[in-house]
Amino acid sequence: MSDSEKPAATATQATDKKPAASTLEADLTKYKTAADVVNNVMKKLIELCVEGAKVIDICVEGDKLIEEGTGAVFNKPVKGVRVQKGIAFPTCVSVNNTVSHFSPLASDPQSSQTLAKDDVVKLHLGAHIDGFASVSAETIVVGASPENPVTGRRADAIKAAWHATEIAMRMVKAGNKNWAVTEAVGRVASAWDCKPVEGMLSCQQTQNVIDGKKRIILNPSEAQKKEFEAVTFAEGEVWGIDILARTEESRTTIYQRDSTITYQLKMKTSRAVFSEVQKKAGAFPFNIRVLEDEKRARMGLQEAVQHSLVKPYDVVFTPSNTFVAAYHFTIALLPNGPSLITHPPIWYKPELVKTEKELEDEELKTLLTKSLRESKKSKKKAQEKEADGTN
């Protein structure tokens, strides 16, 4: 998510509250069930990312598999009401210098794009159960193997993004600040002569909300540094963390309804399309592909976008001959420490990505050696040490 994709200021005022302990466990079950669906789909999509594969085919297959996966779980009505579930983020396949959100339609000129050997491919998708969304992204390189590893600037971007993701996982915990994550991700990326993609956002999540008002920003501009709010991570929160690294510094097909904005659409076509959006996508991003008539949908969405009823997810690019790598994970801040909801990246292994650069920052290297959660024994030792120091 980029800084230009802003929800209304009141988007989550009623939903950012810490969940009661009695509901947290049930919510986590739904988050993790959605994460299992996403992981299974991601495995299949990685297998499809071969030389000659069409990007649009991978996108369509991903969305189909998410619908099938969520359709197989939570089918028992709750108090007579069917549990809503399905796509939380449409499958995107962004190649090389395409930063994010690439999911073409059959009518798009780019729909003929195929994957080539050594392409850096970012897969991004999400599923939800009852509005509790798990979103994941990872980066692969077509044709790479231990015998033919990724090297050069492709490797630098992937190493930078992967290590920055590992650092962010360990820093998004109750009591820490969002700006500390921003600063650390920048330090990690610089070790490989890369930068985080400017203005990209990570957001707190709640039921039916993946773009909450508490956020982290990557590589902010001077203006963004002045305007962006400092926040503290709190116990009970769930976050979607989006890490993108680039080696250097279109047409929209993905949109999301903003449920906080009300406006009576004037055009009959606009009202019909908006009604279809509400029925098929609810509060989550959607691809025009899921709507009945693409031409009518584009016409109807124009008025809805103009009056902020839906917001576009623009396809973003860096300059040609550059590379962008991305990882996205969903994490819960529990009483016993952070808990990763989504599964770890499937494709990445050190033997697949070789670079001459390495992380040399001792503070960050030490942080990477720590587990996501402190063991009770380690926590007790730290508390005893702290108590001794105050005597």
VOGU-3710 file (C-alpha; in Angstrom, 3 decimals, decimal comma):
1> msdsekpaat> 0,000/0,000/0,000  1,412/3,406/-0,959  0,994/6,672/0,925  -1,395/7,886/-1,797  -3,873/5,127/-0,872  -5,215/6,765/2,271  -8,380/5,692/4,067  -10,556/8,380/5,575  -9,376/9,731/8,917  -12,331/8,113/10,694
11> atqatdkkpa> -11,961/4,755/8,954  -11,263/2,694/12,062  -12,225/4,799/15,056  -14,794/2,221/16,072  -12,715/-0,829/15,230  -9,170/-0,107/16,469  -10,035/-1,057/20,042  -8,125/-3,892/21,682  -10,217/-7,094/21,354  -11,500/-8,744/24,515
21> astleadltk> -9,501/-11,790/25,606  -12,563/-14,005/25,120  -12,775/-13,132/21,405  -9,054/-12,918/20,605  -8,573/-16,685/20,413  -11,549/-17,114/18,065  -10,315/-14,244/15,900  -6,832/-15,758/15,697  -8,291/-19,079/14,557  -9,927/-17,274/11,637
31> yktaadvvnn> -6,756/-15,305/10,845  -4,666/-18,483/10,877  -7,169/-20,476/8,820  -7,003/-17,718/6,197  -3,192/-17,832/6,434  -3,211/-21,575/5,736  -5,279/-20,955/2,604  -2,858/-18,236/1,466  0,159/-20,483/2,091  -1,323/-23,339/0,059
41> vmkklielcv> -2,146/-20,980/-2,810  1,310/-19,385/-2,686  2,970/-22,806/-3,018  0,967/-23,543/-6,158  1,634/-20,125/-7,684  5,385/-20,471/-7,144  5,233/-23,722/-9,107  3,468/-21,863/-11,938  6,140/-19,144/-12,149  8,193/-20,667/-14,934
51> egakvidicv> 9,645/-19,296/-18,145  6,845/-18,588/-20,630  4,014/-18,508/-18,061  1,447/-15,718/-18,617  1,126/-13,279/-15,743  -2,651/-12,975/-16,171  -3,055/-16,761/-15,937  -1,194/-16,807/-12,616  -3,366/-13,959/-11,277  -6,606/-15,651/-12,316
61> egdklieegt> -5,495/-19,009/-10,908  -4,507/-17,410/-7,602  -7,903/-15,794/-7,125  -9,662/-19,024/-8,071  -7,606/-21,017/-5,556  -8,285/-18,499/-2,772  -12,031/-18,786/-3,392  -11,784/-22,592/-3,415  -9,674/-22,669/-0,261  -11,890/-20,351/1,761
71> gavfnkpvkg> -14,971/-22,071/0,379  -13,894/-25,340/2,023  -13,766/-23,975/5,604  -16,116/-22,329/8,138  -19,230/-23,523/6,348  -21,380/-23,940/9,464  -23,650/-20,890/9,958  -23,140/-18,918/13,172  -26,500/-18,110/14,788  -28,087/-18,778/11,412
81> vrvqkgiafp> -25,780/-16,397/9,551  -23,325/-17,584/6,883  -19,693/-16,665/7,576  -18,370/-14,257/4,932  -15,018/-15,300/3,443  -12,957/-15,073/0,292  -10,350/-12,793/-1,269  -8,837/-10,157/1,033  -6,338/-8,993/-1,588  -6,509/-9,992/-5,267
91> tcvsvnntvs> -3,553/-11,969/-6,601  -0,905/-9,621/-8,013  2,171/-10,666/-10,000  4,583/-7,727/-10,275  7,738/-8,335/-12,301  11,184/-6,689/-12,020  10,699/-2,903/-11,731  6,924/-3,135/-11,255  6,593/-2,356/-7,552  3,129/-3,704/-6,798
101> hfsplasdpq> -0,564/-4,193/-7,658  -0,081/-5,659/-11,160  -3,084/-7,847/-11,965  -4,097/-7,271/-15,605  -7,430/-7,820/-17,276  -7,783/-9,746/-20,531  -8,536/-6,450/-22,296  -5,332/-4,770/-21,085  -2,386/-4,426/-23,487  -0,162/-5,906/-20,747
111> ssqtlakddv> -2,274/-9,068/-20,518  0,089/-10,822/-22,929  3,075/-10,410/-20,589  4,937/-13,660/-19,940  7,662/-14,527/-17,463  11,261/-14,837/-18,632  14,310/-16,480/-17,100  15,809/-14,377/-14,282  12,655/-12,270/-13,846  12,218/-11,022/-10,269
121> vklhlgahid> 8,598/-11,884/-9,496  6,617/-10,548/-6,539  3,540/-12,599/-5,622  1,006/-10,802/-3,395  -2,358/-12,180/-2,246  -4,703/-12,386/0,718  -7,663/-14,317/2,080  -10,139/-13,622/4,863  -12,481/-15,570/7,100  -15,301/-13,502/8,604
131> gfasvsaeti> -13,362/-10,329/7,742  -10,144/-11,425/9,485  -7,559/-11,117/6,745  -4,186/-12,751/6,228  -2,142/-11,156/3,474  1,227/-12,416/2,265  3,796/-11,520/-0,369  7,121/-12,970/-1,358  9,684/-12,674/-4,126  11,052/-15,392/-6,386
141> vvgaspenpv> 13,360/-15,436/-9,404  12,370/-17,497/-12,449  14,779/-20,350/-13,139  16,987/-19,852/-10,070  18,463/-22,925/-8,382  21,378/-23,743/-6,041  23,402/-24,511/-9,188  22,237/-21,263/-10,844  21,701/-18,824/-7,940  20,499/-15,245/-8,179
151> tgrradaika> 23,392/-12,766/-8,264  24,079/-9,064/-8,874  21,507/-6,381/-8,202  18,617/-8,852/-8,265  20,237/-10,640/-5,330  20,916/-7,350/-3,538  17,243/-6,333/-3,686  16,033/-9,727/-2,455  18,591/-9,940/0,370  17,749/-6,393/1,454
161> awhateiamr> 13,988/-7,039/1,491  14,277/-10,436/3,188  16,558/-9,205/5,993  14,464/-6,057/6,460  11,401/-8,289/6,830  13,124/-10,398/9,482  14,109/-7,246/11,381  10,596/-5,784/11,147  9,106/-9,008/12,549  11,246/-8,568/15,667
171> mvkagnknwa> 10,522/-4,854/16,087  6,745/-4,839/15,691  5,912/-5,620/19,291  3,985/-3,968/22,115  5,696/-0,845/23,414  7,846/-0,174/20,344  7,293/2,802/18,014  6,526/2,826/14,299  9,406/5,201/13,501  11,898/2,700/14,950
181> vteavgrvas> 10,761/0,171/12,308  11,026/2,786/9,552  14,597/3,632/10,582  15,729/0,006/10,969  14,325/-1,070/7,577  16,239/1,783/5,955  19,474/0,746/7,682  19,078/-2,849/6,553  18,376/-1,932/2,928  21,436/0,309/2,784
191> awdckpvegm> 23,707/-2,670/3,562  22,951/-3,905/0,021  23,011/-0,421/-1,537  19,223/-0,487/-1,768  16,427/1,700/-0,444  12,930/0,937/0,797  10,294/1,971/-1,739  9,341/5,534/-0,815  6,052/6,122/0,962  4,888/2,491/1,181
201> lscqqtqnvi> 2,639/1,848/4,182  2,087/-0,976/6,646  -1,158/-0,808/8,621  -2,901/-2,115/11,684  -5,700/-4,551/10,856  -9,046/-5,283/12,460  -12,134/-7,133/11,269  -12,959/-5,979/7,722  -10,130/-3,405/7,847  -6,664/-3,942/6,347
211> dgkkriilnp> -5,713/-0,260/6,256  -6,228/0,953/9,815  -5,254/4,426/11,027  -2,118/3,233/12,878  0,620/2,851/10,268  4,314/2,493/9,486  5,826/4,332/6,518  8,933/3,326/4,552  11,531/5,807/3,292  9,375/8,905/3,906
221> seaqkkefea> 9,889/12,216/2,128  10,656/15,304/4,220  7,004/16,364/4,020  5,835/12,901/5,104  8,231/12,950/8,070  6,549/16,117/9,317  2,986/14,947/8,726  3,143/11,263/9,615  1,832/10,321/13,059  4,049/8,532/15,597
231> vtfaegevwg> 2,281/5,508/17,105  3,094/2,858/19,703  2,349/-0,811/19,050  -0,066/-2,251/21,622  -0,957/-5,703/22,885  -3,910/-7,253/21,053  -3,212/-5,522/17,748  -2,793/-7,259/14,385  -0,585/-5,696/11,717  0,015/-6,267/8,017
241> idilartees> 3,646/-5,425/7,338  4,695/-4,583/3,768  8,460/-4,482/3,109  9,714/-3,443/-0,330  13,339/-2,780/-1,323  14,496/-1,316/-4,629  17,848/-1,052/-6,348  17,133/2,470/-7,662  14,749/4,900/-7,480  -0,457/2,378/-15,504
251> rttiyqrdst> -3,355/1,362/-15,502  -5,360/0,604/-12,315  -7,313/-2,664/-12,018  -7,543/-3,092/-8,232  -9,861/-0,969/-6,096  -11,231/-0,957/-2,538  -14,486/0,357/-1,162  -14,235/2,978/1,614  -17,092/2,124/4,002  -16,734/5,435/5,899
261> ityqlkmkts> -17,762/7,596/2,922  -21,406/8,065/1,996  -22,583/9,598/-1,270  -25,666/9,075/-3,404  -24,327/8,155/-6,839  -26,170/9,946/-9,646  -25,621/7,556/-12,567  -27,689/4,382/-12,761  -24,618/2,465/-13,993  -22,545/3,742/-11,044
271> ravfsevqkk> -25,204/2,633/-8,535  -25,449/-0,809/-10,120  -21,668/-1,302/-10,155  -21,272/-0,065/-6,580  -23,995/-2,449/-5,426  -22,153/-5,310/-7,149  -18,905/-4,263/-5,441  -20,571/-4,279/-2,011  -22,026/-7,720/-2,638  -18,902/-9,379/-4,065
281> agafpfnirv> -16,013/-7,701/-2,214  -17,436/-6,115/0,919  -14,714/-4,051/2,608  -11,768/-5,660/0,818  -9,808/-4,759/-2,338  -11,139/-6,309/-5,539  -10,134/-6,727/-9,160  -12,478/-5,441/-11,862  -12,209/-8,967/-13,258  -14,733/-10,210/-10,650
291> ledekrarmg> -17,418/-7,784/-11,827  -19,930/-8,896/-14,423  -19,197/-6,384/-17,195  -15,728/-4,807/-17,382  -16,721/-1,884/-19,611  -19,713/-1,008/-17,449  -17,597/-1,484/-14,304  -14,924/0,985/-15,448  -17,617/3,533/-16,301  -19,435/3,060/-12,992
301> lqeavqhslv> -16,280/3,151/-10,893  -15,274/6,547/-12,282  -18,010/8,316/-10,313  -17,377/6,167/-7,223  -13,641/7,020/-7,289  -14,369/10,702/-7,908  -16,446/10,835/-4,720  -14,071/8,591/-2,696  -16,504/5,685/-2,301  -13,745/3,420/-3,622
311> kpydvvftps> -10,007/4,040/-3,872  -7,697/2,790/-6,624  -4,538/0,766/-6,018  -2,282/2,193/-8,694  0,331/0,070/-10,423  3,686/1,567/-9,401  7,009/1,332/-11,275  10,652/2,172/-10,635  12,940/3,048/-13,596  13,609/0,339/-16,192
321> ntfvaayhft> 16,586/-1,958/-15,551  15,981/-1,737/-11,793  14,598/-4,392/-9,468  12,149/-4,410/-6,574  11,751/-7,228/-4,040  8,866/-7,478/-1,589  7,644/-9,468/1,393  4,405/-9,022/3,320  3,441/-10,720/6,567  0,566/-10,535/9,049
331> iallpngpsl> 1,456/-10,553/12,742  -0,483/-10,502/16,040  0,826/-8,795/19,182  -0,197/-11,226/21,919  0,328/-11,101/25,714  3,224/-13,571/25,419  4,829/-11,671/22,541  4,419/-11,331/18,751  2,963/-14,283/16,860  3,377/-14,608/13,097
341> ithppiwykp> -0,036/-15,329/11,541  1,083/-15,864/7,950  3,602/-18,560/7,064  7,295/-17,777/6,458  8,393/-17,249/2,827  8,404/-20,497/0,842  10,900/-19,833/-1,947  13,734/-17,949/-0,217  16,804/-19,943/0,816  20,337/-18,522/1,295
351> elvktekele> 21,747/-20,901/-1,319  19,394/-19,459/-3,956  20,532/-15,845/-3,512  24,245/-14,955/-3,571  25,585/-11,435/-3,060  28,949/-9,925/-2,229  27,384/-7,636/0,383  26,317/-8,600/3,887  24,732/-6,909/6,892  27,499/-5,461/9,064
361> deelktlltk> 25,463/-3,469/11,594  26,173/-5,306/14,872  22,964/-4,144/16,570  20,822/-5,437/13,723  22,820/-8,666/13,391  22,224/-9,350/17,096  18,512/-8,668/16,673  18,348/-11,213/13,834  19,646/-13,934/16,161  16,733/-13,457/18,551
371> slreskkskk> 13,546/-15,458/18,303  10,281/-13,679/17,644  9,107/-14,445/21,171  11,268/-14,457/24,261  11,065/-17,717/26,176  9,684/-17,506/29,726  13,142/-18,474/31,025  14,882/-15,658/29,108  12,246/-13,156/30,187  12,636/-14,188/33,840
381> kaqekeadgt> 16,439/-13,810/33,630  16,080/-10,341/32,121  13,653/-9,318/34,876  16,001/-10,646/37,573  18,931/-8,772/36,030  16,894/-5,591/35,915  15,839/-6,059/39,559  19,487/-6,590/40,637  20,483/-3,393/38,905  17,943/-1,360/40,909
391> n> 19,132/-2,710/44,303
//
